[in-house]
Amino acid sequence: MKKEVIIIGIIFFMLLISGIISAEKIGIDINNNYVPGDNIRFKITLYDDYNKIINKDVGFIIKNYYKEVITSGNAKSGEDINFKLPENSERGLWEISAKHNDIEQVIRFNVLELERAEIKIEGSNLIITNVGNVPYGKSMQITIQENKETILVPLGFGETKTIRLTAPAGNYEVRVNDGTQKEDIVFSGVSLTGNVIGVENPRGNNILNQYNIFFFNEYPMVSMFLVVLVLVILIIIGLKIYHGYF
């Protein structure tokens, strides 16, 4: 009888100890808003029923707006976790879910829109790539020595455009600014050739302070309609002149 009481007491004590150290809830500490490229620092903490921290590992998953798993792993309870948002992260609500045994916690944070382009020079070509999470449509100022040109650069998600820079043969300082940075992006010693200082598309059409080439490239159907409309008007005028109406 005494042995049975002792065994029951031991079992009760083990259950009591187990209950004391078992996790009752999970806390996730994170800010509300981020933009692509930000470093997210968050903390996952396990608590017992007395609200004391339990030092155990906890699994986590980060999902994007489309519920795709971006990253996952394990972390120590109460320790900071760092995660860098991809540059092209979709805007909208993202979520972090943490799970330990049968306890799970989900918290959401917001990824804001980011209109940003990566700008670089290769040879005499200015290469512009949309690395944001929304369509890019900034007016870009390009300065070659003291000559300034402004062009419109519409880019879809992940799209890249190449613009040729021209100038009489020599090495030049090229500055680029689309208004998203405080200071110009400076490229020194850029080797250029050409008859005049200017900006061209890859086919060699000069676009000094003009947007017509970008318009025709971006809206071919509208451009074709306008061309046909002009031709029809010219034909009508020609016929009227021919028949003596004018």
C-alpha positions as CSV (number, residue, x, y, z in Angstrom):
1,M,0.0,0.0,0.0
2,K,2.8,2.4,0.9
3,K,4.6,1.6,-2.4
4,E,1.4,2.4,-4.3
5,V,1.1,5.7,-2.5
6,I,4.7,6.5,-3.2
7,I,4.3,5.6,-6.9
8,I,1.2,7.7,-7.2
9,G,2.9,10.6,-5.5
10,I,5.9,10.3,-7.9
11,I,3.6,10.3,-10.9
12,F,1.6,13.3,-9.5
13,F,4.9,15.1,-8.9
14,M,6.1,14.4,-12.4
15,L,2.9,15.6,-13.9
16,L,3.0,18.7,-11.8
17,I,6.6,19.5,-12.9
18,S,5.7,18.8,-16.5
19,G,2.7,21.1,-16.3
20,I,4.9,23.8,-14.8
21,I,7.5,23.7,-17.5
22,S,5.2,23.1,-20.5
23,A,4.6,26.0,-22.8
24,E,1.2,27.6,-22.5
25,K,1.5,30.4,-25.1
26,I,3.8,31.8,-27.8
27,G,4.6,35.5,-28.2
28,I,5.9,37.1,-31.4
29,D,7.4,40.6,-31.3
30,I,7.7,42.4,-34.6
31,N,7.0,45.8,-36.1
32,N,4.0,46.5,-38.4
33,N,5.5,48.0,-41.6
34,Y,8.5,47.2,-43.8
35,V,9.7,47.9,-47.3
36,P,11.5,45.4,-49.6
37,G,15.1,45.1,-48.7
38,D,14.6,45.9,-45.0
39,N,16.1,43.8,-42.3
40,I,13.3,42.4,-40.2
41,R,14.2,41.7,-36.6
42,F,11.7,39.7,-34.6
43,K,11.5,37.6,-31.5
44,I,9.6,34.4,-30.7
45,T,9.1,33.6,-27.0
46,L,7.6,30.6,-25.2
47,Y,5.9,31.2,-21.9
48,D,4.6,28.9,-19.2
49,D,1.3,29.4,-17.4
50,Y,3.0,31.7,-14.9
51,N,4.2,33.9,-17.9
52,K,7.8,32.9,-17.4
53,I,10.0,32.4,-20.4
54,I,10.8,28.8,-21.3
55,N,14.2,28.4,-22.9
56,K,13.5,25.9,-25.7
57,D,13.7,25.9,-29.5
58,V,10.6,26.9,-31.5
59,G,10.0,26.5,-35.2
60,F,8.8,29.3,-37.4
61,I,7.7,29.9,-41.0
62,I,7.5,33.2,-42.9
63,K,5.0,33.4,-45.8
64,N,4.4,36.2,-48.3
65,Y,1.2,37.8,-49.5
66,Y,0.4,34.7,-51.7
67,K,1.0,32.3,-48.8
68,E,4.2,31.0,-50.3
69,V,6.9,29.9,-47.8
70,I,9.8,32.3,-48.1
71,T,11.9,31.0,-45.2
72,S,11.6,28.7,-42.2
73,G,13.8,27.5,-39.3
74,N,14.2,27.1,-35.6
75,A,15.1,29.7,-33.0
76,K,15.8,29.9,-29.3
77,S,13.0,31.2,-27.3
78,G,13.5,34.9,-26.5
79,E,16.4,35.5,-28.9
80,D,16.3,38.0,-31.8
81,I,15.9,36.6,-35.3
82,N,17.1,38.6,-38.4
83,F,15.6,38.2,-41.9
84,K,16.2,40.3,-44.9
85,L,13.2,40.9,-47.1
86,P,13.9,40.3,-50.8
87,E,14.1,43.4,-52.9
88,N,11.1,42.4,-55.0
89,S,8.9,41.3,-52.1
90,E,5.2,41.4,-52.9
91,R,3.4,44.2,-51.2
92,G,0.6,43.3,-48.8
93,L,0.1,41.3,-45.6
94,W,2.8,38.8,-44.8
95,E,2.8,36.4,-41.8
96,I,5.0,34.7,-39.3
97,S,3.8,31.5,-37.8
98,A,5.5,29.9,-34.8
99,K,4.7,26.4,-33.4
100,H,5.8,24.4,-30.4
101,N,4.2,21.0,-29.8
102,D,0.4,21.7,-30.1
103,I,0.6,25.4,-29.6
104,E,0.7,27.8,-32.6
105,Q,0.8,31.5,-33.0
106,V,0.4,33.6,-36.2
107,I,1.1,37.3,-36.5
108,R,1.0,39.5,-39.6
109,F,3.0,42.4,-40.8
110,N,2.7,44.7,-43.8
111,V,5.1,45.0,-46.7
112,L,4.7,48.4,-48.3
113,E,5.1,49.2,-52.0
114,L,8.6,50.2,-53.3
115,E,9.3,51.9,-56.6
116,R,13.0,51.4,-57.2
117,A,15.4,50.8,-60.1
118,E,18.9,49.4,-60.2
119,I,21.1,51.7,-62.3
120,K,24.5,50.7,-63.7
121,I,26.7,51.4,-66.7
122,E,28.3,48.7,-68.9
123,G,30.5,50.2,-71.6
124,S,28.5,53.1,-73.1
125,N,25.2,51.6,-72.1
126,L,23.1,52.7,-69.2
127,I,21.2,49.7,-67.9
128,I,18.1,50.2,-65.8
129,T,16.3,47.3,-64.0
130,N,13.1,47.5,-62.0
131,V,14.0,45.9,-58.6
132,G,10.9,47.2,-56.8
133,N,7.5,45.5,-56.2
134,V,5.4,47.9,-58.3
135,P,5.7,49.1,-61.9
136,Y,8.5,51.7,-62.3
137,G,7.8,55.0,-64.1
138,K,10.2,57.7,-62.9
139,S,11.6,60.5,-64.9
140,M,15.3,60.1,-64.9
141,Q,17.8,63.0,-65.3
142,I,21.1,62.0,-67.0
143,T,24.0,64.4,-66.9
144,I,27.0,63.9,-69.2
145,Q,29.6,66.4,-68.2
146,E,27.5,69.6,-68.0
147,N,24.8,68.4,-70.4
148,K,21.5,67.4,-68.8
149,E,18.8,65.2,-70.4
150,T,15.6,64.0,-68.9
151,I,13.9,60.8,-70.1
152,L,10.9,58.7,-68.9
153,V,11.7,55.1,-68.2
154,P,8.6,52.9,-67.7
155,L,9.4,49.4,-66.5
156,G,7.3,46.4,-65.6
157,F,8.1,44.0,-62.8
158,G,11.7,42.8,-63.2
159,E,12.0,44.5,-66.6
160,T,15.3,45.9,-67.8
161,K,16.0,48.6,-70.4
162,T,19.3,49.6,-72.0
163,I,20.0,53.1,-73.1
164,R,23.0,54.1,-75.1
165,L,25.0,57.2,-74.1
166,T,26.8,59.2,-76.8
167,A,29.4,61.9,-76.9
168,P,32.5,62.9,-78.9
169,A,35.1,60.2,-78.3
170,G,36.5,60.5,-74.8
171,N,36.0,59.7,-71.1
172,Y,33.2,61.4,-69.3
173,E,31.6,61.7,-65.8
174,V,28.0,60.5,-66.0
175,R,25.5,61.4,-63.3
176,V,22.0,59.8,-63.0
177,N,19.1,60.6,-60.6
178,D,15.5,59.5,-60.7
179,G,14.4,61.4,-57.6
180,T,14.5,58.5,-55.3
181,Q,17.9,59.3,-53.9
182,K,19.3,62.5,-52.4
183,E,22.5,62.5,-54.4
184,D,23.3,61.6,-58.0
185,I,24.7,58.2,-58.8
186,V,28.1,59.0,-60.3
187,F,30.0,57.0,-62.9
188,S,33.5,58.3,-63.6
189,G,35.7,57.6,-66.6
190,V,32.9,56.4,-68.9
191,S,34.2,55.9,-72.4
192,L,31.8,57.3,-75.0
193,T,31.7,57.8,-78.7
194,G,29.3,59.6,-81.1
195,N,28.7,62.9,-82.9
196,V,26.9,64.7,-80.1
197,I,26.4,64.4,-76.4
198,G,23.0,62.6,-76.0
199,V,21.0,59.6,-75.1
200,E,19.8,56.9,-77.5
201,N,17.8,53.7,-77.4
202,P,19.6,50.5,-78.6
203,R,18.5,51.1,-82.2
204,G,20.4,54.3,-82.3
205,N,17.5,56.8,-82.3
206,N,18.4,59.9,-80.5
207,I,16.0,60.9,-77.7
208,L,17.4,64.2,-76.5
209,N,14.6,65.5,-74.2
210,Q,12.0,63.5,-76.2
211,Y,9.7,60.7,-75.0
212,N,8.2,59.6,-78.4
213,I,10.4,56.5,-78.7
214,F,9.4,55.3,-75.3
215,F,5.8,55.9,-76.2
216,F,6.0,53.9,-79.4
217,N,7.8,51.1,-77.6
218,E,5.4,50.9,-74.7
219,Y,2.1,51.4,-76.7
220,P,2.6,49.9,-80.2
221,M,-1.1,49.5,-80.8
222,V,-2.0,53.1,-80.0
223,S,1.0,54.3,-82.0
224,M,-0.1,52.2,-85.0
225,F,-3.6,53.6,-84.7
226,L,-2.3,57.2,-84.7
227,V,-0.1,56.6,-87.7
228,V,-3.0,55.1,-89.6
229,L,-5.3,58.0,-88.6
230,V,-2.7,60.5,-89.9
231,L,-2.4,58.6,-93.2
232,V,-6.2,58.6,-93.6
233,I,-6.4,62.3,-93.0
234,L,-3.7,63.0,-95.5
235,I,-5.4,60.8,-98.1
236,I,-8.7,62.6,-97.6
237,I,-7.0,66.0,-97.9
238,G,-5.2,64.8,-101.0
239,L,-8.4,63.6,-102.7
240,K,-10.2,66.9,-101.9
241,I,-7.3,68.8,-103.4
242,Y,-7.3,66.5,-106.4
243,H,-11.0,67.0,-107.0
244,G,-10.8,70.7,-106.6
245,Y,-12.6,71.1,-103.3
246,F,-9.9,73.3,-101.9
